[in-house]
Amino acid sequence: MSTLAPGMNDYVQHYINAEWVDGAAGDRISVEDPASGEVFGEIARATAPDVDRAVTAARACVAERRLVGMRPADRGRLIVDMARWIRARADEIAPLLTRDQGKTLQESHWEIAGCAGFLEYYGGLADKLEGSYIPLGDGYIDYLIPVPYGVSAHIIPWNYPFEITARGIAPALAAGNAVVVKAPELAPMSVDYIARAADAVGMPAGAINIICGYGHDAGDALARHPGVNQITFTGSVATGQKILHAAAEKIIPVAVELGGKSAGIVLGDADLDVVAEQTRWGIFSNAGQVCSALSRLVVPADLHDEIIDRVVSVAAGLTVGPGLEEADMGPLISRTQRDQVDRYVRTAQEDGARLATGGRPIDRSGYFYEPTVFAGVDNSMTIAREEVFGPVLLVIPYTGTDDALAIANDSEYGLVAGVFGNDLDQATYLADRLEAGQIFVNEWFLPGIEAPFGGFKKSGFGREKGQAAVQSYVQWKNVGIKR
């Protein structure tokens, strides 16, 4: 059990082998509130020795079969108990997550509910991971067994740190793996509550280990550690490529989700009120810092100006401010991120895109940026090709259904895409041909935990969510017997 009972402290330790511990080097990472730019806490900084300690703890859990040796229903109950513990503390966690990451309190509550939902879903699935019998005729017995990989490493992004941690570890634990989580150096504080939940419900020592460090040392050491059997990563293409190289050297499986440049096609018969409402959530949620954000709105040329007026009205009507003050949109995660968004906006103007609203940092403490809409965008522009990861909507006109499809598919990414329209034959025609792992029709972010999520092309491979996600955490053993 823990050597330190963590409360709402301004310093968070690592959680390794069911104990809260400092980093081996004694270093700490300062954590900023993106709504003010001020440091409000610290977290222990992991380096290679801490990674090794966490992996060693997880390997001992695997070797002693502390999880996989349990009755699956009992393992599932522990995971569900973590969800109950978290739900009971939602009002305590939400302000911390908002201060840590910048999102609004409403968005923090949604994220907490998502975290608990993943734990509940996969906790309930733990005793339903079944093998099969293969008939080979008289004199033979042949069967197939799902076997956990062993130690599963999870490298977490900063945009949804609490929910994405649960999204990965819940199916991994349900399958019987032990996990090592590297929390993001930006927005790491809430992930501590995953460890606290594990400790509170009596999860076996070494089953869940949570550390925080920089990607170039802790993340790299975790990806390369010889004791890791599988990796799950959400983040940038560049970092994903490094992780894939490290995994290739060890020949271990990886599930990667690497972002997107998602397009929503508006058909001529679409309800434009729905388009405007869904655009509000699709691109301005979490200040646009969403891998599956609706960043490109592909619209009929003859509706372009009307749609611009509608989405500009939505964007201009949003209040922007600290999430704790119940604004509609919070800040970007850091000064670096805000400056990067602003560079993309300046480049778009230089390329000839017409700024319809927004387009500037907000002159106040913190890292706020105006909700921004560009009109008349050409899909060849830099801002239409690269992931901005900010509250910037691009409206691109098209002249026919095939043209719309070509624009939407003309991207290195393929995470999600969408269609807005009332003609379901046309909507399903496009859905069949859109090159993305998940297609939304008339509601962005529509599917929940039950629906598989993952990308095509440079958006990655492997699937999160749904029953399909468990396949990332098991390998199959065949046993054949001659009687």
Phi, psi and omega in degrees: 000179188288149173268346178223125178277109185279132172249207177279069182273163175268007175224129182242131179268173170287156174241106184228127178055041178066028175226146172269124187223152172284165174290154183302323181273352180078007182280159178229156174250127177283141182244123181267149166272112184293347177281345180229340186079006182263146176287129180237356180191176178223154176225145180300138180264122179274141170235185187307318179298326178289321175300315180297320179296318180293317180294321178299319178297317179295321180295323177295321177299318179293312184298323181271004175055040182293328177261304186294338179278349178286158167297131183306324179296324178291320177299317179297321180296322177299318180294318178294322177299325174300318179298317180298318180299318181291315180300323181293343183244021182302320182290338177276322184283322188303313179297326178293315179298320179296316180291327183286316188252333177107342183295166181289163178299321178299315180295324177296317177297321176298319181294319178297317177297322177296317177302309180296323180297319177296317180296321179293315184298310184280333171299320178290341181270347188303323182265017180239012176274100190248151171272200180207160177257136180246114182285123179243005179101177182301140176089000182229145170234129180220130181215161185241133185236130171282128184236127177296151179293324181130264179255121181252123180262137183232116180253114198258140176276169184270350187282325175224065190296322184287312183289317184290330173302311180293323181303324180272314187285333183298310177291328178297314179293319180302325179280351177102009177279155165266151186235147169237121182253129168258107178290154181289147177291335170265132179059053181266346197294322185293333183298338176303330181290338172295316178295318180297321178295316179300317180293320184294325184267356178083033175300137182306144179303135178086350180290321179232121178232129184232123179232166176225137178191177179282151183298323186289340176243301181292315180297316179295318180296323179291315181297327184266354187296131182293344180273358179269133183255346182199148182231139170238128184222138170233126181167209186282159176299316183300314179291321177301321178296321178295319180293320178296322176297316179297319180292324179296324179296327181264348184057062175233154182283152180223139168250120185233136173235115197240026173093185184194176174220066197284141182248139171245120180270125177263120178276164184297336181260013183293149172282110187289338173294319177295318179302313181296316180296315182290330175295323178304314180281326187292327183243338184257353172299140178051036180055032178077005182270065185223128182300325183260026181298149174279083186269335179239117176258112186260114195233152175302138183303324183282351176252000187306308186292321179295319179293320176304312180302319183291314183286330174296320178298319178297310184297314183291338181275354181280137171273139182239125181180186180303136181300330179290345179262014175061037172290165177286330181218135180267195182277170165285164191292332187201167174299320179300316180292318179298317180294325178294316177301316181296324177296319177298319180296316178297318180296320179299319178295319178296329180280353176106002175291144183264120179285117182268328176196155177076216175093016181217149167297150179269132186280084176197170177299147181097186191242058185270147177222144182293141169302128193236138177229131174250137177254159173058037182282141173262136186295349179275349181293150180306317184292339177271349183259327189250150182283118182280320182059052178200179187278064186233113179260135177249128178251119187242121180280151174227164185241008178177161184302317180295325177295317178300317180295319180296318179297312182299320183277349182279074182203149174288344183260162177199054182279297176224167173206171182208165178224136174242120180172161183262348177275098185292332175297315179290322180297316180287329174302313180291318181302321179295333188253351177287135185267079181205157184282342180212134183241128176257136174240112176071001174208114179286147184062027188300303186294155180255210183299330188286341186262130180301143184226129177171171192250169166258168172052223185284003174281354173112193180206168192087162183232135168261164177068159177066179179294334180300331183297328183299332181297339176288345189242007175228151169241162189249130179250128176257134177241120177245131185234128171264117184278000000 
